[in-house]
């Protein structure tokens, strides 16, 4: 673990949508969504190009509209469990991390041991509805986290407050054979979700497959339109 957090996305994430949020809406996680939208854009991945059909719904980790995904970027070969663990441990900003297989909740790699109940609950989280997920929170390595954002294929949250807080982020995507995977990690201040989420998605792209583009929730889209309208008025 390095002495100072490393966040290569820090200089770009806040400008992903080129529009700042309205000042009256500070509680909505705009920065993390902007970072995620940028990181899941078709140009964000950087591995071998493959075209394959992805069928299913949002909760299965596949394309949101269930249509064909073309020019998807996926690794030429998925790393072994030992290789995945080594790469998880190489992430300087991540504390406790894991990679799960979506179809059976198998732990492919983890920096700390998960119980079968925990891994199954983490997989089931993506199949829950928003109210249930936010109401229950999530359990990881014996610690319960509040869910602050439930927007599959992205989920993130936090436990504690201030310097004693800890964040968690999870992304779900698919490999070249449409096999679903989940990658997750925890992190501590001063790191925030807007930094960690793109790192997690980049890790997924490099080692597992693709993460479907995050659908913009209606409330976020409304905020964005309002901000764009204000910006246009100022320009005139």
N, C-alpha and C positions, 0 to 999 in steps of 0.2 A: 504494500500500500504506500503510495507516494505521500509526501508531507503536505502537498497542496493539491486541491482538486484539479483534474484535467477535464476541460469541457470544450472540445474542438468546435462544437456547434454554437457556443455562447455568443459569438459575434454575428450570427446570422439568424438565429431562431426568431427573435423578436420582429424581424422584418419579413417573415415568410409571406404574409398577406399584404404587406406594404401599407397597412392601415392600422393606426392605433385604436384601441377600444375607447368608447366614450368614457370620459372621466367619471361619470355617475355610476358606472358598473364595475367596481373594482373586484368584486367577489367572484366573478365568472372566470374560469381558467383559460383566458384568451391566449396567453403566451404558450402554454403547453399544447393547445389545439393547433395554433399556428405552426409550431414546431413539428407537430405530428403530420399535419397536412403536407408540409414541405418534404418531410422524410419519407412519406408513403407515396409521393408523386412518382409517375412512371420513370422519371429520369434519375431517381434517387439511388436505385440499386446499381451494382457495379460488378456483376458476375456474368457467367455464361448465359446468353440469350436462348430461351426455350419457349415454345408455344404449346399450351396444353389446355384442356377443358377443365374448368372448375365448376362443380355443380353443388348447390346447397344454398343455405341462408347465412345471414350475418353471424348467427350464434355458432355455426359450424366452422367459422374462421375462413370461409370461402368468399368469393366475390359477392358484393352486396346485392347485385341484380341476378346472380346465378348464371350469368352469361359467359361466353368464351373469353378467356384472358389471353391476349396475344402479346408477343414480344416480352413476356415476363422474364425477369432476371432471377435465375436460381443458381445455386452452386453446382458445379459439375459433379461433385460427389459429396455426400454428407459426411462430416467428421465422425469418428468413432466416439463412444462415450468418454474415453480417456482424453481424446483430443479436445472434445467440447469442454470438459472440466478444466483442462489446462488453459483454454482460451477464456473461460469465465474468470479464472484466477488472475489473468493478465489485465483485467479491466481495473484501472486504478481508482475509479470513482465508485465502484460497486462494492457493497458489503457482503450480503448473502444472496446468492444467485442460484438459479436452477433452470433446467430445460426439461419440459414434460412432453410426452406424446399424447395427443389429444384423444385418440380413440380408446385408450385403455388406462390413461393416467399413469403410465409407466414413467419413472424418473430416469431420463437418459444421462443426466449429469447434474450434480448439485454440490455446492461448496460446503453444505451442512446437511445432515441426514433428515429427510422428510418422512413422516409416517404415511402409510397408505391412505389413511383417512384425510390427511392434509392434501395430498396430491389429488385425490378424487374430488375434494371440495373445490380446489382451485380450477380443475377442469370444468366442474359443474357450474362454477361462477359464470362462465361465458354462455351458459344455456339458460340462466335465470333471467327474469324480467328485471327492469331497472329498479322498481320499488323494492323487490326482494333483495337484490344485490346491495343496494344502498342501506337498506334497513338492517341487514345481517352483518354487513362488513365482511372481512375475510381473515382467515387464520393462516399464518405462515410461521413455521418454526416456533410454535407455542405462543406467538404474539398476535393480538387482534388489531387489525387496522380498519379505520373508517374508510369507506369508499367515497371519494370526492368526485370521481368522474367514471361513469359507466357508459362507454360508447364503443362497443365491440367493433373492431378487434383490439381496442385499447381500454384498459382499466388502470386507474391509479388512485392512491389514497395516502393516508398518513395516520400515525399514532403519536400521542403526546403533543407537546407544544414548545415553541421557542427552541432553545439550544438542545433540549432533551427530546425533540421530536425525531421521527424517522419516517421516511417516505417509502412507498413501494409502487412499482410499475410493472404491468404485465402486458404483453402483446401476443396475439395469436395469428398465425399464418399457416401457409401450406408449403409443402415441398413439391418437387417436380411431379410426383405421383399422386398429388392431391392429399397426401398424408398430413393431417393437422398437427401442429406443434405449438407449444406455449413457452415463451421465454420470460423470465421475471427476475427482478432484482430489488434489493432495498438500498437506500442511500440516506445520508445524513446531511444536515446543514453544513455549509451554506449552499449545497446543491439542491436544485429544485427540479420539478418534473419537466419543465421546458428544456432542461439540459439532458436529463437522463433518458427521457423517452426517445429522442432521436438516436442516442447511443445504442439503446436497446434494439431499435428497428434496424440500425446499421449492422449490429451483431447478427440479427436474424437473417438479413439479406446475405451476409457473407458466409453464414454457416448452415442455414436451414432452408431458406426459400424466400417466398414473398409474403409481405403483409399487405392485405387489401387496403386500398385507399380509404381513409377514415371518412365516413359520411358526416357532413356538417349538420349538427342538430339544428332544428328550426329556430331556436332561441338565439343561437350563435349567428345564424344567417341573418336574423333580424338585426342584431347588433351591428353586424358588418355592413349591412345596407345603410343603417343609420349613420355610421361613421363615414362611409363613402359619400353619402349625401351632404354631410357637414363639410367634408373636405372639398367637394365640388363647389359648394356655395362660397367657401373661403377663396377658392381659386378665381372665381369670377369677380 
